[in-house]
Amino acid sequence: MGVATRIAAAAAAGLCLLGGTAAAMSGLLQWSDLYGRPRPVGRVREAYGPDPNQTGDWWTPKGPGPHPLVVVVHGGCWQASVAGLDIMDWASADLRDRGYLVYNLEYRRLGQAGGGYPGTYQDVASGIEHAVKAAPARGGDPAQLVVLGHSAGGHLALWAGLRGAIPPGSPLYQAKPALPRLVLALGAITDLEHDLDTACGADTVRQMRGPTPEADTSPYQMGRRVARTVLVTGAQDTTVPAALARRYADRSGAELRIPPGGHVEEIAPESQAWAEAVAALEHAAPPPAPPPPRPSRARCSAGRRAGRRPRPGRSRSERPSGSAALGLRTDKGSPRSPTARRPRPGAS
C-alpha cells in the first residue's frame, strides 16, 4: 500500500496519522509535513524471514567502526493499513549520519496473515536476533545494542527490553534473547490493560494482548525492567498522551522526558524531542570518534621544514645576504660592486 493510500485510510479510520485539525491549528507537525520532505537515500533491504514483511532496511554509516547497533521499530497502531517501516526513514538516516548502524525493522501487522499475537512479537524478536548476528559484517557492535521504537513501535521496543522475563510456557519465550543496553520508547503505548484511551482505539489494543498480557505482552505488567529505559513523549501529544508515559515511569523507574511537541515531533530529526532521544542514545552508546583529518601537502611540507636540524655554523639570522653574500662591499676602501661607476682621472 502506498504512502498516500495509508494516510487516507488512517484518516478515514480516525487514527490521527495526519495529526488532526487540532495539531494543525497549534502549529505542531503533521504527518504530511514529514512525508512531504525529501526522502533520504542509502538504505539496503535485507530479509530476516520468508514472509515479505519479515524484512528490514540497513542504514550503514561511513567509517571503520565499530558502530553501535540501533534496531528501529516503527509505529502505526500495529496495523498494516496505517504505516510501514518507511515512516522511520528520516530518523534512521539521521542516526546513520551520527555514526550508528541502523536496522529499520518491518514486521507482520494486524490485517496481514500472521499479524497480531503472537506473530508480530515473534517477528520483532527474530528481526532483532538477525540484526545482532549480521551487524559485525557491516561494522556494527552487537554488544552495544539499542532498540528504539515510536508509538505502537515504542510498545514493541519496551517489550523487547523485557523479553528475558517471559515464562517458558509462552509462545514468545526465548531461552537467551538478545537484550538491549538501552530502550528508547518515543510516544509509546506502555500498558495493554489500561492504555485504551489512545488514537489506536481500545479494540486494536485488545487484539495485541494475547491470553496472558501480564506475562508476555504488556510492559506495564511484565515485570522489572532490565535495560536502561528512556521514554520521550511530547507535551502536546494527543495520540498517546504523556500521562501514560509518566504512569509507566513511576511504576518502572524508567527515565522520562516530556519536551514540547506532538506525536510527529518525536521522530522528526529537527525537533527538541528527537534531540532528547539522541542525547540519551549518545550517553549510553556513544558512536566512534571520527578519524582526525589528514594534513594537506602544504602543511606536511611546513612540518618537515620546521623539524629540520640547523646546519653547524652560523644561525640563519647570522648568515650574510645580498651583496655581502657575494663578498662585495660598497663602502670606501672595500671591493666595489661590479656595477659601481669608476671615477674619471683627475676627479677629486
C-alpha positions as CSV (number, residue, x, y, z in Angstrom):
1,M,0.0,0.0,0.0
2,G,1.4,3.4,-1.0
3,V,2.0,6.3,1.4
4,A,-0.9,8.4,0.2
5,T,-3.3,5.4,0.5
6,R,-2.1,4.6,4.0
7,I,-2.6,8.3,5.1
8,A,-6.1,8.4,3.6
9,A,-7.0,5.1,5.2
10,A,-5.7,6.2,8.6
11,A,-7.6,9.5,8.4
12,A,-10.8,7.7,7.5
13,A,-10.3,5.3,10.4
14,G,-9.9,8.2,12.8
15,L,-6.4,7.2,13.8
16,C,-4.9,10.6,13.6
17,L,-2.0,9.7,11.4
18,L,-2.2,13.2,9.9
19,G,-2.1,14.8,13.3
20,G,-5.6,16.2,13.0
21,T,-7.0,19.7,12.9
22,A,-6.0,20.5,16.4
23,A,-2.4,19.8,15.6
24,A,-2.5,22.0,12.6
25,M,-4.1,24.9,14.5
26,S,-1.5,24.6,17.3
27,G,1.5,24.7,14.9
28,L,2.5,21.1,15.6
29,L,4.0,19.0,12.8
30,Q,1.6,16.8,10.9
31,W,2.4,13.5,9.1
32,S,2.1,15.2,5.8
33,D,4.9,17.5,6.9
34,L,7.2,14.5,7.5
35,Y,6.2,12.6,4.3
36,G,6.4,15.8,2.2
37,R,10.1,16.3,2.8
38,P,12.8,14.8,0.5
39,R,13.3,11.1,1.3
40,P,16.8,10.1,2.4
41,V,18.7,7.6,0.4
42,G,21.2,4.9,1.1
43,R,19.1,2.1,2.7
44,V,19.8,-1.6,1.8
45,R,16.9,-4.0,2.4
46,E,17.6,-7.4,3.9
47,A,15.1,-10.1,5.0
48,Y,15.2,-11.9,8.3
49,G,12.4,-14.4,7.4
50,P,10.4,-15.8,4.4
51,D,7.4,-13.6,4.7
52,P,7.5,-10.4,2.6
53,N,7.0,-8.3,5.8
54,Q,9.8,-10.1,7.6
55,T,12.5,-7.7,6.4
56,G,14.3,-4.5,7.3
57,D,16.5,-1.7,6.0
58,W,20.1,-1.3,6.8
59,W,21.4,2.3,7.1
60,T,25.2,1.9,7.3
61,P,27.4,4.8,8.4
62,K,30.8,5.7,7.0
63,G,34.0,4.9,8.8
64,P,35.6,1.7,10.1
65,G,33.5,1.4,13.3
66,P,32.7,-0.5,15.4
67,H,29.4,1.3,15.3
68,P,26.7,0.8,18.0
69,L,23.7,-1.1,16.6
70,V,20.2,0.5,16.7
71,V,17.2,-1.5,15.8
72,V,14.3,0.8,14.9
73,V,10.7,-0.3,15.3
74,H,8.0,1.8,13.6
75,G,4.5,2.6,14.9
76,G,1.1,2.8,13.2
77,C,-1.2,1.2,15.7
78,W,0.3,-2.2,14.8
79,Q,-1.9,-2.0,11.6
80,A,-0.7,-2.6,8.1
81,S,-3.2,0.0,6.8
82,V,-1.7,2.8,8.8
83,A,2.1,2.8,8.5
84,G,5.2,0.8,7.4
85,L,8.9,1.0,8.1
86,D,9.3,3.9,5.6
87,I,7.8,6.3,8.3
88,M,11.1,5.9,10.1
89,D,13.4,6.7,7.1
90,W,14.3,10.2,8.3
91,A,15.0,9.1,11.8
92,S,17.1,6.2,10.6
93,A,19.1,8.3,8.2
94,D,19.8,10.8,11.0
95,L,21.1,8.1,13.3
96,R,23.3,6.7,10.5
97,D,24.8,10.2,9.9
98,R,25.6,10.3,13.6
99,G,27.7,7.1,13.4
100,Y,25.1,4.4,14.2
101,L,24.4,1.2,12.3
102,V,20.7,1.1,11.9
103,Y,18.3,-1.8,11.1
104,N,14.9,-0.4,10.5
105,L,12.5,-3.3,11.1
106,E,9.4,-4.3,9.3
107,Y,7.0,-6.9,10.8
108,R,3.7,-8.6,10.2
109,R,0.8,-6.4,11.4
110,L,-2.9,-6.5,12.1
111,G,-4.7,-7.0,8.8
112,Q,-2.0,-9.3,7.4
113,A,-1.6,-13.1,7.7
114,G,0.3,-13.8,10.9
115,G,0.0,-10.3,12.3
116,G,-1.1,-9.6,15.9
117,Y,-0.5,-12.1,18.7
118,P,1.9,-13.9,18.6
119,G,3.2,-13.2,15.1
120,T,4.0,-9.5,15.5
121,Y,6.0,-10.2,18.6
122,Q,7.8,-13.1,17.1
123,D,8.8,-11.0,14.1
124,V,10.3,-8.2,16.2
125,A,12.3,-10.8,18.2
126,S,13.5,-12.5,15.1
127,G,14.4,-9.2,13.5
128,I,16.5,-8.2,16.5
129,E,18.3,-11.5,16.6
130,H,19.1,-11.3,12.9
131,A,20.4,-7.7,13.3
132,V,22.7,-8.8,16.1
133,K,24.2,-11.6,14.1
134,A,24.5,-9.6,10.9
135,A,25.9,-6.4,12.4
136,P,29.6,-7.3,12.6
137,A,29.8,-7.8,8.9
138,R,28.6,-4.2,8.4
139,G,31.0,-2.7,11.0
140,G,28.4,-2.9,13.8
141,D,28.9,-3.7,17.5
142,P,26.1,-6.0,18.7
143,A,27.3,-5.6,22.3
144,Q,26.0,-2.0,22.0
145,L,22.5,-2.9,21.0
146,V,19.8,-0.3,21.3
147,V,16.1,-0.7,20.5
148,L,14.2,2.4,19.5
149,G,10.5,2.4,18.8
150,H,7.8,5.0,18.3
151,S,4.1,4.8,19.2
152,A,3.0,1.2,18.9
153,G,6.6,0.5,18.0
154,G,7.5,2.1,21.3
155,H,5.4,-0.6,23.0
156,L,7.3,-3.2,21.0
157,A,10.7,-1.7,22.0
158,L,9.7,-1.8,25.7
159,W,8.6,-5.4,25.2
160,A,11.9,-6.2,23.5
161,G,13.8,-5.0,26.6
162,L,11.7,-7.3,28.8
163,R,11.8,-10.5,26.8
164,G,14.1,-12.1,29.4
165,A,11.1,-12.1,31.8
166,I,8.8,-14.1,29.6
167,P,8.0,-17.5,31.1
168,P,8.8,-20.8,29.2
169,G,5.2,-21.7,28.7
170,S,4.6,-18.6,26.4
171,P,4.9,-18.9,22.6
172,L,7.0,-15.7,22.9
173,Y,9.6,-17.4,25.2
174,Q,13.2,-17.5,24.1
175,A,15.9,-19.0,26.3
176,K,18.7,-16.5,25.7
177,P,17.3,-13.4,23.9
178,A,19.5,-10.6,22.7
179,L,18.7,-7.8,25.2
180,P,19.5,-4.2,24.6
181,R,21.6,-2.0,26.7
182,L,19.2,0.9,26.1
183,V,15.5,1.1,25.2
184,L,14.2,4.4,23.7
185,A,10.4,4.5,23.7
186,L,9.1,7.6,21.9
187,G,5.4,8.3,22.3
188,A,5.0,4.7,23.4
189,I,1.9,2.8,24.4
190,T,3.0,1.1,27.6
191,D,0.1,-0.8,29.1
192,L,-2.2,-3.1,27.1
193,E,-4.5,-3.5,30.0
194,H,-5.3,0.2,30.7
195,D,-3.9,2.3,27.8
196,L,-7.1,2.2,25.9
197,D,-7.7,5.9,25.5
198,T,-5.3,6.4,22.6
199,A,-5.8,7.2,18.9
200,C,-5.3,3.5,18.2
201,G,-8.6,2.6,19.9
202,A,-9.4,0.0,22.5
203,D,-10.3,-2.8,20.1
204,T,-6.9,-2.6,18.4
205,V,-5.1,-2.7,21.8
206,R,-7.1,-5.7,22.8
207,Q,-6.0,-7.6,19.7
208,M,-2.4,-7.2,20.7
209,R,-2.8,-8.5,24.3
210,G,-2.8,-12.3,23.9
211,P,-4.2,-14.6,26.6
212,T,-1.7,-13.5,29.3
213,P,-0.7,-9.9,28.8
214,E,0.6,-9.6,32.3
215,A,3.2,-12.3,31.4
216,D,4.3,-11.7,27.9
217,T,2.9,-8.7,26.0
218,S,2.1,-5.7,28.3
219,P,5.3,-3.9,29.5
220,Y,3.5,-2.3,32.5
221,Q,2.6,-5.7,33.9
222,M,5.5,-7.8,32.7
223,G,7.9,-7.1,35.5
224,R,11.1,-5.2,36.4
225,R,13.0,-3.6,33.6
226,V,16.5,-4.9,32.8
227,A,17.9,-2.4,30.3
228,R,18.1,1.3,30.8
229,T,14.9,2.7,29.6
230,V,14.1,6.3,28.5
231,L,10.7,7.5,27.5
232,V,10.3,10.6,25.4
233,T,6.7,11.9,24.8
234,G,5.8,15.3,23.6
235,A,3.9,17.5,26.0
236,Q,1.3,18.2,23.3
237,D,1.0,14.6,22.1
238,T,-2.7,13.8,21.8
239,T,-2.2,10.5,20.0
240,V,-0.5,8.8,23.0
241,P,-0.8,11.3,25.9
242,A,2.3,12.0,28.1
243,A,0.3,10.9,31.2
244,L,0.6,7.3,30.1
245,A,4.4,7.6,29.9
246,R,4.5,9.3,33.3
247,R,2.5,6.5,34.8
248,Y,4.8,3.8,33.4
249,A,7.9,5.7,34.5
250,D,6.5,6.0,38.1
251,R,6.0,2.2,38.2
252,S,9.2,1.0,36.5
253,G,11.7,3.6,37.3
254,A,12.3,4.4,33.7
255,E,13.7,7.9,32.8
256,L,11.1,10.3,31.4
257,R,11.5,13.3,29.1
258,I,8.5,15.5,28.2
259,P,9.7,18.1,25.7
260,P,7.5,20.4,23.7
261,G,5.8,18.9,20.7
262,G,3.3,16.4,19.5
263,H,3.4,12.8,18.2
264,V,5.2,13.6,14.9
265,E,7.9,15.7,16.5
266,E,9.0,12.6,18.4
267,I,10.6,11.2,15.3
268,A,11.4,14.5,13.4
269,P,15.2,15.0,13.4
270,E,15.0,18.7,13.8
271,S,12.8,18.6,16.9
272,Q,13.6,19.0,20.6
273,A,12.0,15.7,21.3
274,W,14.4,13.9,18.9
275,A,17.3,15.8,20.4
276,E,16.3,14.4,23.8
277,A,16.3,10.9,22.4
278,V,19.7,11.3,20.7
279,A,21.2,12.7,23.9
280,A,20.2,9.6,25.8
281,L,21.5,7.4,23.0
282,E,24.9,9.1,22.8
283,H,25.3,8.8,26.5
284,A,24.5,5.1,26.7
285,A,26.2,4.1,23.4
286,P,28.4,6.8,22.0
287,P,29.4,6.4,18.4
288,P,33.0,6.0,17.4
289,A,35.0,9.2,17.2
290,P,35.6,10.4,13.6
291,P,39.2,9.9,12.4
292,P,41.4,13.1,12.5
293,P,41.6,15.0,9.2
294,R,44.6,14.2,7.1
295,P,47.0,17.2,6.9
296,S,47.4,18.8,3.5
297,R,50.7,18.5,1.5
298,A,51.5,22.2,2.2
299,R,51.1,21.5,5.9
300,C,53.2,18.4,5.7
301,S,56.0,20.4,3.9
302,A,55.8,23.1,6.6
303,G,56.1,20.5,9.3
304,R,59.1,18.9,7.6
305,R,60.8,22.3,7.4
306,A,60.0,23.0,11.0
307,G,61.5,19.7,12.0
308,R,64.9,20.1,10.2
309,R,68.0,20.4,12.2
310,P,70.1,23.5,11.5
311,R,73.5,23.0,9.9
312,P,76.6,23.6,12.1
313,G,77.9,27.1,12.0
314,R,76.1,30.3,11.9
315,S,72.5,30.6,12.5
316,R,70.0,31.7,9.8
317,S,70.0,35.2,11.3
318,E,73.8,35.4,11.1
319,R,74.1,34.4,7.5
320,P,75.0,37.2,5.0
321,S,72.6,38.1,2.3
322,G,72.5,40.3,-0.8
323,S,75.9,41.8,-1.9
324,A,77.5,40.8,1.3
325,A,76.9,37.2,0.4
326,L,78.9,37.7,-2.8
327,G,81.8,39.3,-0.9
328,L,81.2,42.8,-2.3
329,R,81.3,46.0,-0.3
330,T,80.2,49.4,-1.4
331,D,81.9,51.4,1.4
332,K,85.2,53.2,0.7
333,G,88.3,51.0,0.5
334,S,86.2,47.9,0.0
335,P,85.8,45.9,-3.1
336,R,83.4,47.7,-5.4
337,S,80.3,46.4,-6.8
338,P,80.8,45.3,-10.4
339,T,78.1,47.8,-11.3
340,A,79.7,50.8,-9.4
341,R,80.8,53.7,-11.7
342,R,84.6,54.3,-11.8
343,P,85.7,57.9,-11.1
344,R,87.3,59.8,-14.0
345,P,91.1,60.6,-13.8
346,G,91.7,63.9,-12.1
347,A,88.4,64.0,-10.4
348,S,88.6,64.9,-6.8
